[in-house]
Amino acid sequence: MFQQKTYCNLICHGIMQKKMNKRTIYEDGWRIKKAYYGYVVKRIWNDRHKGEWVTQHRYNMEQYLGRKLLRTEIVHHIDMDKTNNNINNLWLCNHSTHTTAHGSMNIAVAGLIEKGLVEFNEGKYYLKEK
């Protein structure tokens, strides 16, 4: 019923993927995929990952530590930017400490609102302009 498309080579196939799917491609094949909630991902083929999709922040932490992460380990983006996967912006934690980190951010923002440095408008928080 469905006819499979063929391409002259992998370069042509890659060009089609970028144009047809309008993907954001980063260096070395990393990209943002909607299925991964805005995280940068790539399919990895090596001794640790046998063709699985890997998020860049977890992959970078694995490379830094020299081991595969446990499923219970969470990599937190310190600046809250899911695309900033520099190792200096990543913090390895567990579920409990990750929840504490996000809760402390909420407390910090509340303090900034109280001091008049942050405002809430139409469903978003903004830094006030001086």
Contacts in CASP RR format, 6 or more apart in sequence:
PFRMAT RR
TARGET T0000
AUTHOR 0000-0000-0000
METHOD contacts of the structure
MODEL  1
MFQQKTYCNLICHGIMQKKMNKRTIYEDGWRIKKAYYGYVVKRIWNDRHK
GEWVTQHRYNMEQYLGRKLLRTEIVHHIDMDKTNNNINNLWLCNHSTHTT
AHGSMNIAVAGLIEKGLVEFNEGKYYLKEK
7 13 0 8 1.000
7 16 0 8 1.000
17 23 0 8 1.000
18 25 0 8 1.000
23 31 0 8 1.000
23 32 0 8 1.000
23 33 0 8 1.000
24 31 0 8 1.000
24 32 0 8 1.000
25 31 0 8 1.000
26 40 0 8 1.000
28 42 0 8 1.000
29 42 0 8 1.000
30 40 0 8 1.000
30 41 0 8 1.000
30 42 0 8 1.000
30 56 0 8 1.000
31 40 0 8 1.000
31 41 0 8 1.000
31 42 0 8 1.000
32 38 0 8 1.000
32 39 0 8 1.000
32 40 0 8 1.000
32 41 0 8 1.000
32 83 0 8 1.000
33 39 0 8 1.000
33 41 0 8 1.000
33 53 0 8 1.000
36 53 0 8 1.000
36 55 0 8 1.000
37 82 0 8 1.000
38 82 0 8 1.000
38 83 0 8 1.000
39 55 0 8 1.000
39 56 0 8 1.000
39 57 0 8 1.000
39 82 0 8 1.000
39 83 0 8 1.000
40 55 0 8 1.000
40 56 0 8 1.000
40 57 0 8 1.000
40 82 0 8 1.000
40 83 0 8 1.000
40 85 0 8 1.000
41 53 0 8 1.000
41 54 0 8 1.000
41 55 0 8 1.000
41 56 0 8 1.000
42 53 0 8 1.000
42 54 0 8 1.000
42 56 0 8 1.000
42 59 0 8 1.000
43 51 0 8 1.000
43 52 0 8 1.000
43 53 0 8 1.000
43 54 0 8 1.000
44 51 0 8 1.000
44 52 0 8 1.000
44 53 0 8 1.000
44 54 0 8 1.000
44 59 0 8 1.000
45 51 0 8 1.000
48 62 0 8 1.000
48 68 0 8 1.000
56 85 0 8 1.000
57 75 0 8 1.000
57 77 0 8 1.000
57 82 0 8 1.000
57 85 0 8 1.000
57 90 0 8 1.000
58 69 0 8 1.000
58 75 0 8 1.000
60 85 0 8 1.000
60 86 0 8 1.000
60 87 0 8 1.000
60 90 0 8 1.000
61 69 0 8 1.000
61 75 0 8 1.000
61 87 0 8 1.000
61 90 0 8 1.000
61 92 0 8 1.000
62 68 0 8 1.000
62 69 0 8 1.000
64 87 0 8 1.000
64 90 0 8 1.000
65 92 0 8 1.000
69 75 0 8 1.000
69 92 0 8 1.000
72 94 0 8 1.000
72 95 0 8 1.000
73 92 0 8 1.000
73 93 0 8 1.000
73 94 0 8 1.000
74 92 0 8 1.000
74 93 0 8 1.000
74 94 0 8 1.000
74 95 0 8 1.000
74 98 0 8 1.000
75 90 0 8 1.000
75 91 0 8 1.000
75 92 0 8 1.000
75 93 0 8 1.000
76 90 0 8 1.000
76 91 0 8 1.000
76 92 0 8 1.000
76 93 0 8 1.000
76 98 0 8 1.000
76 101 0 8 1.000
77 84 0 8 1.000
77 85 0 8 1.000
77 89 0 8 1.000
77 90 0 8 1.000
78 89 0 8 1.000
78 90 0 8 1.000
78 91 0 8 1.000
79 89 0 8 1.000
80 105 0 8 1.000
81 89 0 8 1.000
91 101 0 8 1.000
93 101 0 8 1.000
109 118 0 8 1.000
109 125 0 8 1.000
112 118 0 8 1.000
113 119 0 8 1.000
113 120 0 8 1.000
113 125 0 8 1.000
116 128 0 8 1.000
117 127 0 8 1.000
117 128 0 8 1.000
118 125 0 8 1.000
118 126 0 8 1.000
118 127 0 8 1.000
118 128 0 8 1.000
119 125 0 8 1.000
119 126 0 8 1.000
119 128 0 8 1.000
120 126 0 8 1.000
END
